[in-house]
Amino acid sequence: MACCATGASAADSNTNIIPTLTIDGQTFTNVELGTVTGARVAILYDGGGQRVAISNLPPNLQARLHYDPAAVAAQQAATDAAKTANKERIDKEKTTLSPAQPIRIVRMLPDHTIIIEPNKNIFIHGLPPAVSGYLATLARLQAEVDSAQATLDAAINGAGQVPGSGYRATPIGTVSTYAGVPQTYSQSRDQNVRGSAAVANANAREAAAGAAKNVADRQTQLANAKAHLALLNPATNPLRLIIARPSEYLLGGTVRWWEFDKMDTSSL
């Protein structure tokens, strides 16, 4: 319930900061009026801010904000009338049904729209719990397959990034210049380089083996996910076969609204 508001020091409409303001029994200090949106105004005060109904402010503050109760009421009435008309239109479109049709469900998407054959997105209202539960499980298993495939692709890509040692044999006695100083590639230096290369090669082999195992594990994960999906996903599953009636209503302006009629047992 909206209560009367009082502004203890708000009599001067030219004052930007209101020392105290009580709205619905709550008193705020050092209040500043902010942006007006419709019939509400933002107020900032010591410790925070919020939006309040302008109708709950004292008359002098309502006048400062050019608040017109009659205009606001008329605008609200027009908004309510538009909402009512839109709801009536939607209800009429939803109940204006074409003849029932047998359809085969392919899968359900995360937003609960359904793909049917041929490739078409629809929304079916009134699906039995057994059908909607089946479709939800089907969608979850499909998501597991998609996730396993993405993980496998990442593992394969990672395996291709495993580095080798980078070692290249250099003949003994080769002379090279480092910082302007000629240097001869000696036997001892060659031994040190070969030793470092051996360690690098061992590390590279270990990394490659780990990457290969990761790929194999991910391939197994994907195969298991596909197997689980296949158990629930035969094209002849009776829960895929229903009879429904399309309406004139487009959900979100694009997806046709259908009403469930009954299960289709004609092909069983």
N, C-alpha and C positions, 0 to 999 in steps of 0.2 A: 504494500500500500504506500502511495506517495504521501509524504508528510510535508507540512509547510516548512520552508527554509527561512532562516534568519541570517542577516549579515550585520553583526554588531557594529562594524565600522565601515559599512559599505554604502552609506547614504550618499557619499560623493561619487557620482558616476564617472568622474574624471580620474579617479584614483585607480592606478593599474594594479597595485598590490592591495589585497583585502586582508587586513590583519587577522580577522577571525570570521569564519563562515560555518554555520551549522546546517547540515542537510540530513534529514531523516534521523535526527538525534545524534549524529556524529559531527564533532567540531574539528575543523581544519584551521591551521594557522598559516599566515603569509600566503594567501591563495592568489594565484594568477589565472585568469581565464585564457584558454587556448583556442584550438580549432573547433569550429562548429560543423557537425555532420548531421544533417537532418534535424531531429529534435533533441540532440544530445550535444554536449560541449565537453571538451577536455579541460580538466582543472589540474594545475600543478600546485603543490603545497609542501610544507616542511615534511620531508620523509617519503615523498612519493607523488603519485598522480593517478588519475582515473577519469573515466567518462561518466557524466551524470546527465539526467534528464533536465533540460532547461526549465521544464514546468515545475521542478522542485526548487528552483532558485527564487530569491525574493523578487518582487515586481520591478524594483529599480535595475536589477541585473538582467532580468528578462528584457526590459526596454533597451538596455545597453546593447544586447545581442539581437535587437530587432525581432524578438520572438512574437509570432502571431498565432495564438492558440487555434483560431478558426482556420487559418491556412494550413496549419499542421494537421488538424483533424480532417480537413478535406483531402489533403494529400494521402493520409493514412487510409481514408475510406476508398480512394481511388486505387491505392496499392492492394488493399484487401479485395476489392472487386476484381482487379486483374488476376490476382492469385486464384480466386474462386472460379473465374471464367476459364482460366488455364486448366485447373483441376477438372472442371466439368468436361472440357474438350478432351483431355487425356483419358478420363473415364469412359467417355463415349467411344473414343478410338479403340481403347482396349477391349470394349465389349462389342465392337462391330467386327464380327469374325467371318472369315471366309470358310468354305467347306473344309472338313477335316482331311488331313493328308498323312500318309505313312512317311516317316522320315527315319534315316539311319544316323545316329550320333557318331561323330568321329572322335571328338575330345572336348573337354571343358577348359576354358582359359581362366587365368587367375581372377579376372573380373566377373566370373560366373557366366559370361556369354559362352555359347556353345557353337562349335563348328559341326556342320552337318554335310552330308553328301547331296549334291555336288558342293564343292568348297564354298561354303556360305556361313557367315556369322549370324546367329540369332539368339534371342533370349526366350527361354521357355518357362512360363509361370506355372506353378502348381505341380512341379515334378514330384513323384512319390519319393519318400525318403530313401528307398532302396536304390532308385536310379541316381538321385543326386549324390548319395554316399558312394556309389560305384564310380561315378564320374570324378568325385573329389579324390578318391584313391588313385584312379587312373592318371589324373593330373599330377599328383604327387610323385608317382612312379616315373612319369615322363620327365618331370623336373629333375629327378635323380639321374636319369639317363643323360639328360643335357649337361648336368653338372659333372658327371663322370667323364663325358666326352671332352668337356673343356679342360678338366684336370689332366686328362691323358694328353691332349694337344700341348698343354704347357710343359708336361714332363718330357715329351718328345723334343720340343723346342729347347728345353734346358739341356737335354742330353747332347744336342748338337753344339752347345756352347762350351763343352768341357775342353779346356786347353791341353795341348801337348807340352813337351819340355822345351821345344824351340831350339834344341841342340843341333848344330851343324859342325861336322868334322872340319878342322883346319890343319893343313899340312904343317909338320914340324919345320921350323926355320922361316916360316912366313914372316915378313917384316911389315908392320903396320905403324901408323903414326897416331899417337895419342897426345893431345895438348901440344902438338908441335914437336914431340920427341919420338924418334924412331924406336920401335920395340920389336924384339924377335919373339915369335911364338915358340916357347921352349917345351922340352919334354915334361918338366915339372908342372908347368902351367897347363899343359894338355891333360895331365892326370887330375889336376884340380877341377878343370872344366868338365871332364868326363865324370868325375865323382858327383859334382853338382847336377849334371844331366841325369845321372842314374837315379838320384833322389827325386828329381822333378818327374822323371818317367814313371817311377813307382807311384808318386802322388797322382799323376795323371791317370794311370791304370786304375788306381783305387777309386778316383772320382768317376771314371767311365763306368766301372763296375757298379758303383752306387747309382749312377744315372740309369743304367740299363735295368737294374732291379726296380727302380722307381717306375720306369716305363712298364715293366712287366706287371707290377702290382696294380698300376692304373688300368692296364688292359684287362686284368682279372676283375677289377671293380666295375668296369664298364660292361663286361660280359655278364656279370651277376645282375647288374641293374637291368640290362636288356632281357635277361631270362625272367626276372620277376615281372617285368612289364608284359612279356609275352604270355605268361600264365593268366593274366587278367584281361588281355587285350585281343582275343580272337574276334575277327570281323563278324562272326555269327553269334556273339554273346547276346542273349535275348534282352538284356538290359539296354542294349543299344537301339532296339526297335520299338518305336512308340508311334502313336497317332496324335497329332496336335493340329490346332487351328490357328492360322496366322491372323493377326489383327491389323488395323490401320495404323497403330501407334508405332513410332520409331523411337526407341530408347536412345537418349542422347542425340537424337536427330539422325542416327545412322543404322542402328540395330533393330531389326523387326521384332516386335513383341508377339510371342505365340502363347496360346493357352493349351496346356496338356489336356488331352481327351481320354486316352486309355492306352494300355500296352498293346502292341501289335503282335498278335499271336498267329497271324495268317501264314507266316512262313516257317513256323516251328514244326 
